[in-house]
Structure formats: structure tokens, C-alpha cells
């Protein structure tokens, strides 16, 4: 399956609890951390929820 790399670029401080939980679900929590996930609609939806705090790395 295809994979997607996600990098956290924004801080979860002063963000709603739901957005913090989405970041935790993605395995993120610290700035500039990069993780690789399978490219599924569920992961894409999670990225969409916190798009202001993450970027997709090539």
C-alpha cells in the first residue's frame, strides 16, 4: 500500500481537546516529528482535521 509522511509543524497548546486527540492518534505530539502512515481515507481525514498543525512531507 501507499504511504504518507506527516510532519507536525504546529503546537497543540491552546487547541481544542479533540484536535489534541487527533494528533495523538496520528502518533504526533512534539514539534517537527515525522511519522509514516498508510495512505487510507481515515488517515487523510485525521490530517484534514489538523491541517493547520501538520504538513505532508515528500
C-alpha distances in whole Angstrom, upper triangle without the diagonal:
4,6,10,13,16,20,23,26,28,30,30,33,35,32,32,31,28,27,27,25,22,22,23,20,18,19,22,25,27,27,25,22,19,16,12,10,7,7,9,13,14,13,14,17,18,18,20,23,23,23,26,25,22,20,17,17,16
4,7,10,13,17,20,23,25,27,28,31,33,30,30,30,27,25,26,24,21,21,22,19,16,18,20,24,25,25,22,20,16,14,10,9,6,6,9,12,14,12,12,16,17,16,18,21,21,20,23,23,19,17,14,14,12
4,7,10,13,16,19,22,24,24,28,30,27,28,27,25,22,23,22,18,18,19,16,13,15,16,20,21,21,19,16,13,10,6,5,4,5,9,12,13,10,11,15,15,13,16,19,18,18,21,19,16,14,11,11,10
4,6,10,13,16,18,21,21,25,27,24,25,25,22,20,20,20,16,15,17,15,12,13,14,18,18,18,16,14,10,8,6,5,6,6,9,12,12,9,9,13,12,11,13,16,15,14,17,16,12,10,7,8,8
4,7,10,13,16,18,19,23,25,23,24,23,22,19,19,19,16,14,15,14,11,12,12,15,15,15,12,10,7,6,4,6,9,9,12,14,14,11,11,14,13,11,14,16,14,13,16,14,10,8,6,5,7
4,7,9,12,14,15,19,21,19,20,20,18,15,15,16,13,11,13,12,9,10,9,12,12,12,10,8,6,5,6,8,11,11,13,14,14,10,10,13,11,8,12,13,11,10,12,10,7,6,5,6,9
4,6,9,12,13,17,19,17,19,20,19,15,15,16,14,11,13,14,10,10,8,10,10,8,6,6,4,7,9,11,14,14,17,18,17,13,13,15,13,10,13,14,11,11,11,9,5,5,6,7,10
4,6,8,10,13,16,14,16,17,16,13,12,14,12,9,11,13,10,10,7,8,7,6,5,6,7,9,12,13,17,17,19,19,18,14,14,16,13,10,13,13,10,10,9,6,4,6,9,10,14
4,7,10,12,15,14,17,18,18,14,13,16,14,11,14,16,13,14,10,10,9,6,6,8,10,12,15,17,20,20,21,22,20,17,17,18,15,12,14,14,10,10,8,5,5,7,10,11,15
4,7,9,11,10,13,15,15,11,11,14,13,10,13,16,14,14,11,10,9,7,8,10,12,15,18,19,22,21,23,22,21,18,18,18,15,13,14,13,9,9,7,4,6,9,13,14,18
4,5,8,8,12,13,14,11,9,13,13,10,12,15,14,14,10,8,8,7,10,11,14,16,19,20,24,24,24,24,22,19,20,19,16,15,16,14,11,12,10,7,9,13,16,18,21
4,6,5,8,9,10,8,6,10,10,8,10,13,13,13,10,7,9,9,12,13,15,17,20,20,23,23,24,23,21,18,19,18,14,14,15,13,10,12,10,8,11,14,17,19,23
4,5,9,10,12,10,8,12,13,12,13,16,17,16,13,10,11,11,15,16,19,20,23,24,27,27,27,27,24,22,22,21,18,18,18,16,13,15,13,11,14,18,21,23,26
4,7,9,12,10,10,13,14,14,15,18,19,19,16,13,14,15,18,19,22,23,26,26,29,29,28,27,25,23,23,22,19,18,19,16,13,16,13,12,16,19,23,25,29
4,6,8,7,7,10,11,11,13,15,16,17,14,12,14,14,17,18,20,21,23,23,26,25,25,24,21,20,20,18,15,15,15,12,10,13,11,10,14,17,20,23,27
4,5,5,7,9,10,11,13,14,16,17,15,14,16,17,20,20,22,22,24,24,26,25,24,23,20,19,19,17,14,15,15,11,11,14,13,12,15,19,22,25,28
4,5,5,6,9,10,11,12,14,15,14,13,16,17,20,20,21,21,23,22,25,25,24,22,19,18,19,17,14,16,16,12,12,15,15,14,16,20,22,25,29
4,5,5,6,9,10,10,13,14,14,13,17,18,20,20,21,20,22,20,22,22,20,19,16,15,16,13,11,13,13,9,10,13,14,13,15,19,21,24,27
4,5,5,6,9,10,11,13,11,11,14,15,17,16,18,17,19,18,20,20,19,18,15,14,14,12,9,10,11,7,6,10,10,9,11,15,17,20,24
4,5,5,6,9,10,11,9,8,11,13,16,15,16,16,19,18,21,21,20,20,17,15,16,15,11,12,13,10,9,12,12,10,12,16,18,21,24
4,5,5,6,9,10,10,10,13,15,18,16,17,16,18,17,19,19,18,18,14,13,15,13,10,12,14,11,10,14,15,13,14,17,19,21,25
4,5,5,6,9,9,10,13,15,16,15,15,14,15,14,16,16,15,14,11,10,12,10,6,8,10,8,7,11,12,11,11,14,16,18,21
4,5,5,6,5,6,10,11,13,11,12,11,13,13,16,16,16,16,13,11,13,12,8,9,11,9,7,10,11,9,9,12,14,16,19
4,5,5,5,6,10,12,14,12,13,12,14,13,16,17,17,18,14,12,15,14,10,12,14,13,11,14,15,12,12,15,17,18,22
4,5,7,9,13,15,16,14,14,12,13,11,13,15,14,14,11,9,12,12,8,10,13,12,11,14,16,14,13,16,16,18,21
4,6,9,12,13,13,11,10,8,9,8,11,12,12,13,11,8,10,11,8,8,12,11,10,12,14,12,10,12,13,14,17
4,7,9,12,12,9,9,7,10,10,13,15,15,17,14,11,14,15,11,12,15,14,13,15,16,13,12,14,14,15,18
4,6,8,9,7,8,8,11,12,15,16,17,18,16,13,15,15,12,11,15,14,11,13,14,10,9,12,13,14,18
4,7,9,8,10,11,14,15,19,20,21,21,19,16,18,18,14,14,16,15,12,14,14,10,11,14,16,17,20
4,7,6,10,11,15,17,21,22,23,24,22,19,20,20,17,16,19,17,14,16,15,11,11,14,16,16,20
4,6,9,12,15,17,21,22,24,24,22,19,20,21,17,15,18,17,14,14,13,9,10,12,14,14,18
4,6,10,13,16,19,20,22,23,22,19,19,20,18,15,18,18,15,14,14,10,9,10,12,11,14
4,7,10,13,17,18,20,22,20,16,18,19,16,14,18,18,15,15,15,12,10,11,12,11,14
4,7,10,14,15,17,19,18,14,15,18,15,13,17,17,15,14,15,12,10,9,9,8,11
4,7,10,12,15,17,16,12,14,16,14,12,16,17,15,15,17,14,11,11,10,9,12
4,7,9,12,15,14,11,12,15,14,12,16,17,16,16,18,16,13,12,10,9,11
4,6,8,11,11,8,10,13,11,11,14,16,15,16,18,17,13,13,11,12,13
4,6,9,10,8,10,13,12,12,15,17,17,17,21,19,16,15,13,14,14
4,7,8,7,7,10,11,11,13,15,16,15,19,18,15,14,11,13,13
4,5,5,6,9,10,11,12,15,16,16,20,19,17,16,14,16,17
4,6,5,6,9,10,10,12,15,15,18,19,17,16,15,18,18
4,5,5,6,9,10,11,13,14,18,17,16,16,15,18,19
4,5,5,6,9,10,11,12,15,15,12,13,12,14,16
4,5,5,6,9,10,10,14,14,12,12,10,14,15
4,5,5,6,9,10,13,14,13,14,13,17,19
4,5,5,7,8,12,11,10,12,12,16,18
4,5,5,6,9,9,7,8,9,12,15
4,6,5,9,10,9,10,11,15,17
4,6,8,9,10,12,14,17,20
4,5,5,7,9,12,15,18
4,5,5,7,9,13,16
4,6,8,11,14,18
4,7,11,13,17
4,7,9,13
4,6,10
4,7
4
